[in-house]
Amino acid sequence: MSVPTMVLLALDRETSNTIIYAFEIVALILSVIMIIIGLLQNKKSQTGLSALNGGNDELFANSKERGLDCTLSIAMLSFGSGLLIITLIICLLTNVLL
């Protein structure tokens, strides 16, 4: 076993629960931020639904995001990646510590 693993296993149960609880709070904050960013993003055309409704929108139109839309898309991707990493850390810590 490596040294960091032995240190984690040496923690008592209350400290382990506190560490996992802190990561869960970070995950909750990230998810709320992602919901807010999703609400702020510009509504794109209903490309998927317009095909069912008989709309004449082009399905793969070349529309490049600019300005605030580009910033919000990058932020959503970043926070989504962060949420995935935090969730994996919570899963690993739960299996190792508890």
Distance bins in CASP14 RR format, pairs under 12 A and 6 or more apart:
PFRMAT RR
TARGET T0000
AUTHOR 0000-0000-0000
RMODE 2
METHOD distances of the structure
MODEL  1
1 7 0 0 0 0 0 1 0 0 0 0 0
1 8 0 0 0 0 1 0 0 0 0 0 0
1 9 1 0 0 1 0 0 0 0 0 0 0
1 10 0 0 0 0 0 1 0 0 0 0 0
1 96 0 0 0 0 0 1 0 0 0 0 0
2 8 0 0 0 0 1 0 0 0 0 0 0
2 9 0 0 0 0 0 1 0 0 0 0 0
2 96 0 0 0 0 0 1 0 0 0 0 0
3 9 0 0 0 0 0 1 0 0 0 0 0
3 10 0 0 0 0 0 1 0 0 0 0 0
4 10 0 0 0 0 0 1 0 0 0 0 0
4 11 0 0 0 0 0 1 0 0 0 0 0
4 92 0 0 0 0 0 1 0 0 0 0 0
4 93 0 0 0 0 0 1 0 0 0 0 0
4 96 0 0 0 0 0 1 0 0 0 0 0
5 11 0 0 0 0 0 1 0 0 0 0 0
5 92 0 0 0 0 0 1 0 0 0 0 0
5 93 0 0 0 0 0 1 0 0 0 0 0
5 96 1 0 0 1 0 0 0 0 0 0 0
5 97 0 0 0 0 0 1 0 0 0 0 0
6 96 0 0 0 0 0 1 0 0 0 0 0
7 15 0 0 0 0 0 1 0 0 0 0 0
7 16 0 0 0 0 0 1 0 0 0 0 0
7 19 0 0 0 0 0 1 0 0 0 0 0
7 96 0 0 0 0 0 1 0 0 0 0 0
7 97 0 0 0 0 0 1 0 0 0 0 0
8 15 0 0 0 0 1 0 0 0 0 0 0
8 16 1 0 0 1 0 0 0 0 0 0 0
8 19 0 0 0 0 1 0 0 0 0 0 0
8 20 0 0 0 0 0 1 0 0 0 0 0
8 89 0 0 0 0 0 1 0 0 0 0 0
8 92 0 0 0 0 1 0 0 0 0 0 0
8 93 1 0 0 1 0 0 0 0 0 0 0
8 94 0 0 0 0 0 1 0 0 0 0 0
8 95 0 0 0 0 0 1 0 0 0 0 0
8 96 1 0 1 0 0 0 0 0 0 0 0
8 97 1 0 0 1 0 0 0 0 0 0 0
8 98 0 0 0 0 0 1 0 0 0 0 0
9 15 0 0 0 0 0 1 0 0 0 0 0
9 16 0 0 0 0 1 0 0 0 0 0 0
9 93 0 0 0 0 0 1 0 0 0 0 0
9 95 0 0 0 0 0 1 0 0 0 0 0
9 96 1 0 0 1 0 0 0 0 0 0 0
9 97 1 0 0 1 0 0 0 0 0 0 0
9 98 0 0 0 0 0 1 0 0 0 0 0
10 16 0 0 0 0 0 1 0 0 0 0 0
10 96 0 0 0 0 0 1 0 0 0 0 0
10 97 0 0 0 0 0 1 0 0 0 0 0
11 17 0 0 0 0 1 0 0 0 0 0 0
11 18 0 0 0 0 1 0 0 0 0 0 0
11 19 1 0 0 1 0 0 0 0 0 0 0
11 20 0 0 0 0 0 1 0 0 0 0 0
11 93 0 0 0 0 0 1 0 0 0 0 0
11 96 0 0 0 0 0 1 0 0 0 0 0
11 97 1 0 0 1 0 0 0 0 0 0 0
11 98 0 0 0 0 0 1 0 0 0 0 0
12 18 0 0 0 0 1 0 0 0 0 0 0
12 19 0 0 0 0 0 1 0 0 0 0 0
12 97 0 0 0 0 0 1 0 0 0 0 0
12 98 0 0 0 0 0 1 0 0 0 0 0
13 19 0 0 0 0 0 1 0 0 0 0 0
13 20 0 0 0 0 0 1 0 0 0 0 0
13 97 0 0 0 0 1 0 0 0 0 0 0
13 98 1 0 0 1 0 0 0 0 0 0 0
14 20 0 0 0 0 0 1 0 0 0 0 0
14 21 0 0 0 0 0 1 0 0 0 0 0
14 97 0 0 0 0 0 1 0 0 0 0 0
14 98 0 0 0 0 0 1 0 0 0 0 0
15 21 0 0 0 0 0 1 0 0 0 0 0
15 22 0 0 0 0 0 1 0 0 0 0 0
15 93 0 0 0 0 0 1 0 0 0 0 0
15 97 0 0 0 0 1 0 0 0 0 0 0
15 98 0 0 0 0 0 1 0 0 0 0 0
16 22 0 0 0 0 0 1 0 0 0 0 0
16 23 0 0 0 0 0 1 0 0 0 0 0
16 90 0 0 0 0 0 1 0 0 0 0 0
16 93 1 0 0 1 0 0 0 0 0 0 0
16 94 0 0 0 0 1 0 0 0 0 0 0
16 95 0 0 0 0 0 1 0 0 0 0 0
16 96 0 0 0 0 1 0 0 0 0 0 0
16 97 1 1 0 0 0 0 0 0 0 0 0
16 98 1 0 0 1 0 0 0 0 0 0 0
17 23 0 0 0 0 0 1 0 0 0 0 0
17 24 0 0 0 0 0 1 0 0 0 0 0
17 90 0 0 0 0 0 1 0 0 0 0 0
17 93 0 0 0 0 0 1 0 0 0 0 0
17 94 0 0 0 0 1 0 0 0 0 0 0
17 97 0 0 0 0 1 0 0 0 0 0 0
17 98 1 0 0 1 0 0 0 0 0 0 0
18 24 0 0 0 0 0 1 0 0 0 0 0
18 25 0 0 0 0 0 1 0 0 0 0 0
18 93 0 0 0 0 0 1 0 0 0 0 0
18 97 0 0 0 0 0 1 0 0 0 0 0
19 25 0 0 0 0 0 1 0 0 0 0 0
19 26 0 0 0 0 0 1 0 0 0 0 0
19 89 0 0 0 0 1 0 0 0 0 0 0
19 90 0 0 0 0 1 0 0 0 0 0 0
19 92 0 0 0 0 0 1 0 0 0 0 0
19 93 1 0 0 1 0 0 0 0 0 0 0
19 94 0 0 0 0 0 1 0 0 0 0 0
19 96 0 0 0 0 0 1 0 0 0 0 0
19 97 1 0 0 1 0 0 0 0 0 0 0
19 98 0 0 0 0 0 1 0 0 0 0 0
20 26 0 0 0 0 0 1 0 0 0 0 0
20 27 0 0 0 0 0 1 0 0 0 0 0
20 86 0 0 0 0 0 1 0 0 0 0 0
20 87 0 0 0 0 0 1 0 0 0 0 0
20 89 0 0 0 0 1 0 0 0 0 0 0
20 90 1 0 0 1 0 0 0 0 0 0 0
20 91 0 0 0 0 1 0 0 0 0 0 0
20 92 0 0 0 0 0 1 0 0 0 0 0
20 93 1 0 1 0 0 0 0 0 0 0 0
20 94 1 0 0 1 0 0 0 0 0 0 0
20 95 0 0 0 0 0 1 0 0 0 0 0
20 96 0 0 0 0 0 1 0 0 0 0 0
20 97 1 0 0 1 0 0 0 0 0 0 0
20 98 1 0 0 1 0 0 0 0 0 0 0
21 27 0 0 0 0 0 1 0 0 0 0 0
21 28 0 0 0 0 0 1 0 0 0 0 0
21 90 0 0 0 0 1 0 0 0 0 0 0
21 93 0 0 0 0 0 1 0 0 0 0 0
21 94 0 0 0 0 0 1 0 0 0 0 0
21 97 0 0 0 0 0 1 0 0 0 0 0
21 98 0 0 0 0 0 1 0 0 0 0 0
22 28 0 0 0 0 0 1 0 0 0 0 0
22 29 0 0 0 0 0 1 0 0 0 0 0
22 86 0 0 0 0 0 1 0 0 0 0 0
22 89 0 0 0 0 0 1 0 0 0 0 0
22 90 0 0 0 0 1 0 0 0 0 0 0
22 93 0 0 0 0 0 1 0 0 0 0 0
23 29 0 0 0 0 0 1 0 0 0 0 0
23 30 0 0 0 0 0 1 0 0 0 0 0
23 82 0 0 0 0 0 1 0 0 0 0 0
23 83 0 0 0 0 0 1 0 0 0 0 0
23 85 0 0 0 0 0 1 0 0 0 0 0
23 86 1 0 1 0 0 0 0 0 0 0 0
23 87 0 0 0 0 1 0 0 0 0 0 0
23 88 0 0 0 0 0 1 0 0 0 0 0
23 89 1 0 1 0 0 0 0 0 0 0 0
23 90 1 0 1 0 0 0 0 0 0 0 0
23 91 0 0 0 0 1 0 0 0 0 0 0
23 92 0 0 0 0 0 1 0 0 0 0 0
23 93 1 0 0 1 0 0 0 0 0 0 0
23 94 0 0 0 0 1 0 0 0 0 0 0
23 97 0 0 0 0 0 1 0 0 0 0 0
24 30 0 0 0 0 0 1 0 0 0 0 0
24 31 0 0 0 0 0 1 0 0 0 0 0
24 83 0 0 0 0 0 1 0 0 0 0 0
24 86 0 0 0 0 1 0 0 0 0 0 0
24 87 0 0 0 0 1 0 0 0 0 0 0
24 89 0 0 0 0 0 1 0 0 0 0 0
24 90 1 0 0 1 0 0 0 0 0 0 0
24 91 0 0 0 0 0 1 0 0 0 0 0
24 93 0 0 0 0 0 1 0 0 0 0 0
24 94 0 0 0 0 1 0 0 0 0 0 0
25 31 0 0 0 0 0 1 0 0 0 0 0
25 32 0 0 0 0 0 1 0 0 0 0 0
25 86 0 0 0 0 0 1 0 0 0 0 0
25 90 0 0 0 0 0 1 0 0 0 0 0
26 32 0 0 0 0 0 1 0 0 0 0 0
26 33 0 0 0 0 0 1 0 0 0 0 0
26 79 0 0 0 0 0 1 0 0 0 0 0
26 82 0 0 0 0 1 0 0 0 0 0 0
26 83 0 0 0 0 1 0 0 0 0 0 0
26 85 0 0 0 0 0 1 0 0 0 0 0
26 86 1 0 1 0 0 0 0 0 0 0 0
26 87 0 0 0 0 0 1 0 0 0 0 0
26 89 0 0 0 0 1 0 0 0 0 0 0
26 90 0 0 0 0 1 0 0 0 0 0 0
27 33 0 0 0 0 0 1 0 0 0 0 0
27 34 0 0 0 0 0 1 0 0 0 0 0
27 79 0 0 0 0 0 1 0 0 0 0 0
27 80 0 0 0 0 0 1 0 0 0 0 0
27 82 0 0 0 0 1 0 0 0 0 0 0
27 83 1 0 0 1 0 0 0 0 0 0 0
27 84 0 0 0 0 1 0 0 0 0 0 0
27 85 0 0 0 0 1 0 0 0 0 0 0
27 86 1 0 1 0 0 0 0 0 0 0 0
27 87 1 0 0 1 0 0 0 0 0 0 0
27 88 0 0 0 0 0 1 0 0 0 0 0
27 89 0 0 0 0 1 0 0 0 0 0 0
27 90 1 0 0 1 0 0 0 0 0 0 0
27 91 0 0 0 0 0 1 0 0 0 0 0
27 93 0 0 0 0 0 1 0 0 0 0 0
28 34 0 0 0 0 0 1 0 0 0 0 0
28 35 0 0 0 0 0 1 0 0 0 0 0
28 83 0 0 0 0 1 0 0 0 0 0 0
28 86 0 0 0 0 1 0 0 0 0 0 0
28 87 0 0 0 0 0 1 0 0 0 0 0
28 90 0 0 0 0 0 1 0 0 0 0 0
29 35 0 0 0 0 0 1 0 0 0 0 0
29 36 0 0 0 0 0 1 0 0 0 0 0
29 79 0 0 0 0 1 0 0 0 0 0 0
29 82 0 0 0 0 0 1 0 0 0 0 0
29 83 0 0 0 0 1 0 0 0 0 0 0
29 86 0 0 0 0 1 0 0 0 0 0 0
30 36 0 0 0 0 0 1 0 0 0 0 0
30 37 0 0 0 0 0 1 0 0 0 0 0
30 75 0 0 0 0 0 1 0 0 0 0 0
30 76 0 0 0 0 0 1 0 0 0 0 0
30 78 0 0 0 0 1 0 0 0 0 0 0
30 79 1 0 1 0 0 0 0 0 0 0 0
30 80 1 0 0 1 0 0 0 0 0 0 0
30 81 0 0 0 0 1 0 0 0 0 0 0
30 82 1 0 0 1 0 0 0 0 0 0 0
30 83 1 0 1 0 0 0 0 0 0 0 0
30 84 0 0 0 0 1 0 0 0 0 0 0
30 85 0 0 0 0 1 0 0 0 0 0 0
30 86 1 0 0 1 0 0 0 0 0 0 0
30 87 0 0 0 0 1 0 0 0 0 0 0
30 90 0 0 0 0 0 1 0 0 0 0 0
31 37 0 0 0 0 0 1 0 0 0 0 0
31 38 0 0 0 0 0 1 0 0 0 0 0
31 76 0 0 0 0 0 1 0 0 0 0 0
31 79 0 0 0 0 1 0 0 0 0 0 0
31 80 0 0 0 0 1 0 0 0 0 0 0
31 82 0 0 0 0 0 1 0 0 0 0 0
31 83 1 0 0 1 0 0 0 0 0 0 0
31 84 0 0 0 0 0 1 0 0 0 0 0
31 86 0 0 0 0 1 0 0 0 0 0 0
31 87 0 0 0 0 1 0 0 0 0 0 0
32 38 0 0 0 0 0 1 0 0 0 0 0
32 39 0 0 0 0 0 1 0 0 0 0 0
32 79 0 0 0 0 1 0 0 0 0 0 0
32 83 0 0 0 0 0 1 0 0 0 0 0
33 39 0 0 0 0 0 1 0 0 0 0 0
33 40 0 0 0 0 0 1 0 0 0 0 0
33 72 0 0 0 0 0 1 0 0 0 0 0
33 75 0 0 0 0 1 0 0 0 0 0 0
33 76 0 0 0 0 1 0 0 0 0 0 0
33 78 0 0 0 0 0 1 0 0 0 0 0
33 79 1 0 1 0 0 0 0 0 0 0 0
33 80 0 0 0 0 1 0 0 0 0 0 0
33 82 0 0 0 0 0 1 0 0 0 0 0
33 83 0 0 0 0 1 0 0 0 0 0 0
34 40 0 0 0 0 0 1 0 0 0 0 0
34 41 0 0 0 0 0 1 0 0 0 0 0
34 72 0 0 0 0 0 1 0 0 0 0 0
34 75 0 0 0 0 1 0 0 0 0 0 0
34 76 1 0 0 1 0 0 0 0 0 0 0
34 77 0 0 0 0 0 1 0 0 0 0 0
34 78 0 0 0 0 1 0 0 0 0 0 0
34 79 1 0 1 0 0 0 0 0 0 0 0
34 80 1 0 0 1 0 0 0 0 0 0 0
34 81 0 0 0 0 0 1 0 0 0 0 0
34 82 0 0 0 0 1 0 0 0 0 0 0
34 83 1 0 0 1 0 0 0 0 0 0 0
34 84 0 0 0 0 0 1 0 0 0 0 0
34 86 0 0 0 0 0 1 0 0 0 0 0
35 41 0 0 0 0 0 1 0 0 0 0 0
35 76 0 0 0 0 0 1 0 0 0 0 0
35 79 0 0 0 0 0 1 0 0 0 0 0
35 80 0 0 0 0 0 1 0 0 0 0 0
35 83 0 0 0 0 0 1 0 0 0 0 0
36 72 0 0 0 0 0 1 0 0 0 0 0
36 75 0 0 0 0 0 1 0 0 0 0 0
36 76 0 0 0 0 0 1 0 0 0 0 0
36 79 0 0 0 0 1 0 0 0 0 0 0
37 68 0 0 0 0 0 1 0 0 0 0 0
37 69 0 0 0 0 0 1 0 0 0 0 0
37 71 0 0 0 0 1 0 0 0 0 0 0
37 72 1 0 1 0 0 0 0 0 0 0 0
37 73 0 0 0 0 1 0 0 0 0 0 0
37 74 0 0 0 0 0 1 0 0 0 0 0
37 75 1 0 1 0 0 0 0 0 0 0 0
37 76 1 0 1 0 0 0 0 0 0 0 0
37 77 0 0 0 0 0 1 0 0 0 0 0
37 78 0 0 0 0 1 0 0 0 0 0 0
37 79 1 0 0 1 0 0 0 0 0 0 0
37 80 0 0 0 0 1 0 0 0 0 0 0
37 83 0 0 0 0 0 1 0 0 0 0 0
38 44 0 0 0 0 0 1 0 0 0 0 0
38 69 0 0 0 0 0 1 0 0 0 0 0
38 72 1 0 0 1 0 0 0 0 0 0 0
38 73 0 0 0 0 1 0 0 0 0 0 0
38 75 0 0 0 0 1 0 0 0 0 0 0
38 76 1 0 0 1 0 0 0 0 0 0 0
38 77 0 0 0 0 0 1 0 0 0 0 0
38 79 0 0 0 0 1 0 0 0 0 0 0
38 80 0 0 0 0 0 1 0 0 0 0 0
39 72 0 0 0 0 0 1 0 0 0 0 0
39 76 0 0 0 0 0 1 0 0 0 0 0
40 68 0 0 0 0 1 0 0 0 0 0 0
40 69 0 0 0 0 1 0 0 0 0 0 0
40 71 0 0 0 0 1 0 0 0 0 0 0
40 72 1 0 1 0 0 0 0 0 0 0 0
40 73 0 0 0 0 0 1 0 0 0 0 0
40 75 0 0 0 0 1 0 0 0 0 0 0
40 76 0 0 0 0 1 0 0 0 0 0 0
41 65 0 0 0 0 1 0 0 0 0 0 0
41 67 0 0 0 0 0 1 0 0 0 0 0
41 68 0 0 0 0 1 0 0 0 0 0 0
41 69 1 0 0 1 0 0 0 0 0 0 0
41 70 0 0 0 0 0 1 0 0 0 0 0
41 71 0 0 0 0 0 1 0 0 0 0 0
41 72 1 0 1 0 0 0 0 0 0 0 0
41 73 1 0 0 1 0 0 0 0 0 0 0
41 74 0 0 0 0 0 1 0 0 0 0 0
41 75 0 0 0 0 1 0 0 0 0 0 0
41 76 1 0 0 1 0 0 0 0 0 0 0
41 77 0 0 0 0 0 1 0 0 0 0 0
42 63 0 0 0 0 0 1 0 0 0 0 0
42 65 0 0 0 0 1 0 0 0 0 0 0
42 66 0 0 0 0 0 1 0 0 0 0 0
42 67 0 0 0 0 1 0 0 0 0 0 0
42 68 1 0 0 1 0 0 0 0 0 0 0
42 69 1 0 1 0 0 0 0 0 0 0 0
42 70 0 0 0 0 0 1 0 0 0 0 0
42 71 0 0 0 0 0 1 0 0 0 0 0
42 72 1 0 0 1 0 0 0 0 0 0 0
42 73 0 0 0 0 1 0 0 0 0 0 0
43 69 0 0 0 0 0 1 0 0 0 0 0
44 50 0 0 0 0 0 1 0 0 0 0 0
44 57 0 0 0 0 0 1 0 0 0 0 0
44 59 0 0 0 0 0 1 0 0 0 0 0
44 61 0 0 0 0 1 0 0 0 0 0 0
44 63 0 0 0 0 1 0 0 0 0 0 0
44 65 0 0 0 0 1 0 0 0 0 0 0
44 69 0 0 0 0 1 0 0 0 0 0 0
44 72 0 0 0 0 0 1 0 0 0 0 0
44 73 0 0 0 0 0 1 0 0 0 0 0
45 51 0 0 0 0 0 1 0 0 0 0 0
45 53 0 0 0 0 0 1 0 0 0 0 0
45 55 0 0 0 0 1 0 0 0 0 0 0
45 56 0 0 0 0 0 1 0 0 0 0 0
45 57 1 0 1 0 0 0 0 0 0 0 0
45 58 0 0 0 0 1 0 0 0 0 0 0
45 59 0 0 0 0 1 0 0 0 0 0 0
45 60 0 0 0 0 0 1 0 0 0 0 0
45 61 1 0 0 1 0 0 0 0 0 0 0
45 63 0 0 0 0 1 0 0 0 0 0 0
46 52 0 0 0 0 1 0 0 0 0 0 0
46 53 1 0 0 1 0 0 0 0 0 0 0
46 54 0 0 0 0 0 1 0 0 0 0 0
46 55 0 0 0 0 1 0 0 0 0 0 0
46 57 1 0 0 1 0 0 0 0 0 0 0
46 59 0 0 0 0 0 1 0 0 0 0 0
47 53 0 0 0 0 0 1 0 0 0 0 0
47 54 0 0 0 0 0 1 0 0 0 0 0
47 55 0 0 0 0 1 0 0 0 0 0 0
47 56 0 0 0 0 0 1 0 0 0 0 0
47 57 1 0 1 0 0 0 0 0 0 0 0
47 58 1 0 0 1 0 0 0 0 0 0 0
47 59 1 0 1 0 0 0 0 0 0 0 0
47 60 0 0 0 0 1 0 0 0 0 0 0
47 61 1 0 0 1 0 0 0 0 0 0 0
47 63 0 0 0 0 0 1 0 0 0 0 0
48 54 0 0 0 0 0 1 0 0 0 0 0
48 55 0 0 0 0 1 0 0 0 0 0 0
48 57 0 0 0 0 1 0 0 0 0 0 0
48 58 0 0 0 0 0 1 0 0 0 0 0
48 59 1 0 0 1 0 0 0 0 0 0 0
48 60 0 0 0 0 0 1 0 0 0 0 0
49 55 0 0 0 0 1 0 0 0 0 0 0
49 57 0 0 0 0 1 0 0 0 0 0 0
49 59 0 0 0 0 0 1 0 0 0 0 0
50 56 1 0 0 1 0 0 0 0 0 0 0
50 57 1 0 1 0 0 0 0 0 0 0 0
50 58 0 0 0 0 1 0 0 0 0 0 0
50 59 0 0 0 0 1 0 0 0 0 0 0
50 61 0 0 0 0 0 1 0 0 0 0 0
51 57 0 0 0 0 1 0 0 0 0 0 0
51 58 0 0 0 0 0 1 0 0 0 0 0
51 59 1 0 0 1 0 0 0 0 0 0 0
51 60 0 0 0 0 0 1 0 0 0 0 0
52 59 0 0 0 0 0 1 0 0 0 0 0
57 63 0 0 0 0 0 1 0 0 0 0 0
63 69 0 0 0 0 1 0 0 0 0 0 0
63 70 0 0 0 0 0 1 0 0 0 0 0
64 70 0 0 0 0 1 0 0 0 0 0 0
64 73 0 0 0 0 0 1 0 0 0 0 0
65 71 0 0 0 0 1 0 0 0 0 0 0
65 72 0 0 0 0 1 0 0 0 0 0 0
65 73 1 0 1 0 0 0 0 0 0 0 0
65 74 0 0 0 0 1 0 0 0 0 0 0
65 76 0 0 0 0 0 1 0 0 0 0 0
65 77 0 0 0 0 0 1 0 0 0 0 0
66 72 0 0 0 0 0 1 0 0 0 0 0
66 73 0 0 0 0 0 1 0 0 0 0 0
67 73 0 0 0 0 1 0 0 0 0 0 0
67 74 0 0 0 0 0 1 0 0 0 0 0
67 75 0 0 0 0 0 1 0 0 0 0 0
68 74 0 0 0 0 0 1 0 0 0 0 0
68 75 0 0 0 0 0 1 0 0 0 0 0
69 75 0 0 0 0 0 1 0 0 0 0 0
69 76 0 0 0 0 0 1 0 0 0 0 0
70 76 0 0 0 0 0 1 0 0 0 0 0
70 77 0 0 0 0 0 1 0 0 0 0 0
71 77 0 0 0 0 0 1 0 0 0 0 0
71 78 0 0 0 0 0 1 0 0 0 0 0
72 78 0 0 0 0 0 1 0 0 0 0 0
72 79 0 0 0 0 0 1 0 0 0 0 0
73 79 0 0 0 0 0 1 0 0 0 0 0
73 80 0 0 0 0 0 1 0 0 0 0 0
74 80 0 0 0 0 0 1 0 0 0 0 0
74 81 0 0 0 0 0 1 0 0 0 0 0
75 81 0 0 0 0 0 1 0 0 0 0 0
75 82 0 0 0 0 0 1 0 0 0 0 0
76 82 0 0 0 0 0 1 0 0 0 0 0
76 83 0 0 0 0 0 1 0 0 0 0 0
77 83 0 0 0 0 0 1 0 0 0 0 0
77 84 0 0 0 0 0 1 0 0 0 0 0
78 84 0 0 0 0 0 1 0 0 0 0 0
78 85 0 0 0 0 0 1 0 0 0 0 0
79 85 0 0 0 0 0 1 0 0 0 0 0
79 86 0 0 0 0 0 1 0 0 0 0 0
80 86 0 0 0 0 1 0 0 0 0 0 0
80 87 0 0 0 0 1 0 0 0 0 0 0
81 87 0 0 0 0 0 1 0 0 0 0 0
81 88 0 0 0 0 0 1 0 0 0 0 0
82 88 0 0 0 0 1 0 0 0 0 0 0
82 89 0 0 0 0 1 0 0 0 0 0 0
82 90 0 0 0 0 0 1 0 0 0 0 0
83 89 0 0 0 0 0 1 0 0 0 0 0
83 90 0 0 0 0 0 1 0 0 0 0 0
84 90 0 0 0 0 0 1 0 0 0 0 0
84 91 0 0 0 0 0 1 0 0 0 0 0
85 91 0 0 0 0 0 1 0 0 0 0 0
85 92 0 0 0 0 0 1 0 0 0 0 0
86 92 0 0 0 0 0 1 0 0 0 0 0
86 93 0 0 0 0 0 1 0 0 0 0 0
87 93 0 0 0 0 0 1 0 0 0 0 0
87 94 0 0 0 0 0 1 0 0 0 0 0
88 94 0 0 0 0 0 1 0 0 0 0 0
88 95 0 0 0 0 0 1 0 0 0 0 0
89 95 0 0 0 0 0 1 0 0 0 0 0
89 96 0 0 0 0 0 1 0 0 0 0 0
89 97 0 0 0 0 0 1 0 0 0 0 0
90 96 0 0 0 0 0 1 0 0 0 0 0
90 97 0 0 0 0 0 1 0 0 0 0 0
90 98 0 0 0 0 0 1 0 0 0 0 0
91 97 0 0 0 0 0 1 0 0 0 0 0
91 98 0 0 0 0 0 1 0 0 0 0 0
92 98 0 0 0 0 0 1 0 0 0 0 0
END
